[in-house]
């Protein structure tokens, strides 16, 4: 019963379904372990049971449990997360050359929908979950206003992107509503896009692990900074409230660092 009450509390906080599901899953795992190991303490859960997971996974679970314990009024019990040294390199990203290779291959296979989706992600810097807000009506306004978790985010559409999407709508005979649709005429799911991108990467020999929806957001951020050094402006476009979040998006890869180091004439 208490778990149901906590779930209701999380939902009322306007958290996404995925976040609520993760929090509840972590809490159930914690409570089940305590019930089955009554001779153990909550500290043993962290140092014995969770040690089989990666540090980042452990920290995620501990954050979930701490939130739950605070809700229960047991704030005197709190797990300390492990400190992780920040990686100064970002490796899981494709190059601009690979991006164009993906686009060309999608056109070659006559997959105009996937081609357009990749261009939308790369030309706007949106999160994949925001794709469903792209409607025929928004093309006339040139902007998309998204309200999520009590915050309003505005997405600006370039003339190039508007022209592309109007061509797509004309080709697919879409006159109103959401632009990118699945088989049931509802907005195409993130899972479907993910699977299609992975297949496309395999087919054109681009490293599959580097091709996923959120990667285009990183690519957008890096390319935007090449034409404008205003990181505050970029943070506003990406919808970041913290510049630290934006800096994570524009970190260079190990390969990019080595290229610049080798250019030094010392």
C-alpha positions in Angstrom: 0.0 0.0 0.0 2.8 2.4 0.9 4.4 1.9 -2.5 1.2 2.8 -4.2 1.0 6.0 -2.1 4.5 6.9 -3.0 3.8 6.2 -6.7 0.8 8.6 -6.5 3.1 11.2 -4.9 5.6 10.9 -7.8 2.9 11.2 -10.4 1.6 14.3 -8.8 5.1 15.8 -9.1 4.6 15.7 -12.9 7.5 13.3 -13.4 7.6 11.3 -16.6 6.2 7.7 -16.7 9.8 6.4 -17.3 11.1 8.3 -14.2 8.3 7.1 -12.0 8.7 3.5 -13.2 12.5 3.6 -12.4 11.9 5.2 -8.9 9.3 2.6 -8.0 11.4 -0.3 -9.4 14.5 0.8 -7.3 12.3 1.2 -4.2 10.7 -2.2 -4.5 14.1 -3.8 -5.0 15.3 -2.1 -1.8 12.3 -3.0 0.3 12.3 -6.6 -1.0 16.0 -7.0 -0.1 15.4 -5.7 3.4 12.5 -8.0 3.9 14.5 -11.1 2.8 17.6 -10.1 4.7 16.4 -9.1 8.2 19.8 -9.8 9.7 21.3 -7.1 7.5 21.3 -3.4 7.7 20.5 -0.8 5.0 24.2 -0.1 4.7 24.8 -3.7 3.7 22.4 -3.1 0.8 24.8 -0.6 -0.6 28.1 -2.3 0.1 27.1 -5.9 -0.5 24.1 -6.2 -2.8 24.6 -3.3 -5.1 28.3 -3.9 -5.7 27.5 -6.1 -8.7 26.3 -3.0 -10.6 28.3 -0.2 -12.3 29.0 2.9 -10.1 26.7 5.1 -12.2 23.8 2.5 -11.8 24.4 2.3 -8.1 24.2 6.1 -7.7 21.0 6.1 -9.7 19.4 3.6 -7.3 20.7 5.4 -4.2 19.2 8.7 -5.4 15.8 6.9 -5.9 16.0 5.4 -2.4 17.0 8.6 -0.8 14.0 10.4 -2.3 11.7 7.6 -1.0 13.2 7.7 2.5 12.7 11.5 2.6 9.1 11.0 1.6 8.6 8.5 4.4 10.0 11.0 6.9 13.2 8.9 7.5 15.6 11.7 6.4 18.0 10.6 9.1 18.9 7.7 6.8 20.6 8.8 3.6 22.9 6.9 1.3 25.9 8.8 0.1 26.5 8.4 -3.6 29.9 7.5 -5.0 32.0 10.2 -6.5 32.8 9.7 -10.1 35.6 11.5 -11.9 34.2 13.4 -14.8 35.3 12.3 -18.2 36.7 15.2 -20.2 36.1 13.4 -23.5 32.8 12.5 -25.2 33.3 9.4 -27.4 29.8 8.2 -28.4 29.2 10.7 -31.2 29.4 10.5 -35.0 31.3 12.9 -37.1 29.6 15.3 -39.5 30.9 13.1 -42.4 29.2 10.1 -40.9 26.0 12.1 -40.4 25.8 12.9 -44.1 26.6 9.2 -44.9 23.5 8.2 -42.8 21.4 10.8 -44.7 22.6 9.6 -48.1 22.0 6.0 -47.3 18.5 6.7 -46.0 17.7 8.5 -49.3 19.2 5.7 -51.3 16.9 3.2 -49.5 14.0 5.6 -50.1 13.4 6.0 -46.4 12.4 9.7 -46.6 10.8 9.6 -43.2 14.0 8.6 -41.4 15.9 11.0 -43.4 13.7 13.9 -42.3 13.7 12.7 -38.7 17.5 12.8 -38.6 17.6 16.3 -40.1 15.0 17.5 -37.7 17.0 16.2 -34.7 20.3 17.6 -36.1 18.9 21.0 -37.2 16.9 21.8 -34.1 18.7 20.1 -31.2 15.4 18.7 -29.8 15.1 15.7 -27.5 13.6 12.7 -29.2 10.5 13.0 -26.9 9.8 16.4 -28.3 9.4 15.2 -31.9 5.7 14.5 -31.3 5.1 18.3 -30.9 6.1 18.9 -34.6 2.7 19.4 -36.3 1.6 20.8 -39.6 0.2 23.8 -37.8 3.5 24.6 -36.1 5.2 24.9 -39.6 3.1 28.0 -40.2 4.1 29.6 -36.9 7.8 28.7 -37.2 8.0 28.0 -33.5 6.9 25.2 -31.2 6.0 25.9 -27.5 6.4 22.9 -25.2 5.2 22.8 -21.6 6.7 19.9 -19.6 7.2 19.5 -15.9 5.9 23.0 -15.3 8.5 24.6 -17.6 7.9 26.2 -21.0 10.4 25.5 -23.8 10.4 27.2 -27.2 11.8 25.5 -30.3 12.7 27.7 -33.3 12.4 26.2 -36.7 14.8 27.4 -39.4 13.5 28.2 -42.9 15.5 25.2 -44.2 13.7 22.9 -41.8 10.3 24.3 -42.5 10.7 23.8 -46.2 11.9 20.2 -45.7 8.9 19.3 -43.5 6.4 20.9 -45.9 7.8 18.8 -48.7 7.5 15.7 -46.4 3.9 16.5 -45.5 3.0 17.1 -49.2 4.6 13.8 -50.2 2.8 11.9 -47.4 -0.4 13.8 -47.8 -0.4 15.0 -44.2 -2.7 18.0 -43.9 -3.0 18.5 -40.1 -1.8 17.1 -36.8 1.4 15.4 -35.9 3.9 15.1 -38.8 5.9 11.9 -38.0 3.5 9.0 -37.4 3.6 5.3 -36.8 1.4 2.6 -38.2 -1.6 3.6 -36.1 -1.5 7.2 -37.2 -0.3 8.3 -33.8 3.1 9.9 -33.2 6.0 7.5 -34.1 7.5 6.0 -30.9 11.1 6.7 -29.7 11.7 3.0 -29.7 10.8 2.6 -33.4 13.2 5.5 -34.3 15.9 4.0 -32.2 15.6 0.6 -33.9 15.5 2.2 -37.4 18.7 4.2 -36.6 20.5 1.2 -35.4 19.6 -0.8 -38.6 20.7 2.2 -40.7 24.0 2.4 -38.9 24.7 -1.3 -39.5 23.7 -1.1 -43.2 26.1 1.7 -44.0 29.0 0.6 -41.7 28.8 3.5 -39.2 29.6 2.4 -35.6 26.2 1.3 -34.3 27.0 2.3 -30.7 27.4 5.9 -31.8 24.1 6.2 -33.5 21.1 6.9 -31.3 18.5 9.7 -31.2 20.2 11.8 -28.5 23.5 11.8 -30.3 22.0 14.2 -32.9 21.4 16.7 -30.1 25.1 16.5 -29.2 26.0 17.0 -32.9 23.8 20.0 -33.1 25.4 21.6 -30.1 28.9 21.2 -31.4 28.1 22.4 -34.8 26.1 25.4 -33.5 29.2 26.5 -31.4 31.2 26.5 -34.6 29.1 29.3 -36.1 28.4 31.1 -32.8 30.6 31.2 -29.6 27.6 32.3 -27.5 27.1 29.3 -25.2 24.3 31.1 -23.3 22.4 31.3 -26.5 23.0 27.6 -27.1 21.9 26.7 -23.6 18.6 28.6 -24.3 18.0 26.7 -27.5 18.7 23.3 -25.8 16.4 24.2 -22.9 19.2 24.0 -20.3 18.8 25.9 -17.0 22.5 25.2 -16.2 25.5 26.0 -18.3 27.2 22.9 -16.9 24.7 20.8 -18.8 25.5 22.6 -22.0 29.2 22.2 -21.6 28.7 18.4 -21.3 27.1 18.5 -24.8 30.1 20.2 -26.5 33.0 18.2 -25.1 35.4 17.0 -27.7 36.3 13.4 -28.3 39.7 11.9 -27.7 40.3 11.8 -31.5 39.5 15.5 -31.8 41.8 16.4 -29.0 44.7 14.4 -30.5 44.2 16.1 -33.9 44.5 19.5 -32.3 47.5 18.4 -30.2 49.3 17.1 -33.2 48.8 20.5 -35.0 50.9 22.3 -32.3 54.1 23.6 -33.9 56.3 23.6 -30.8 
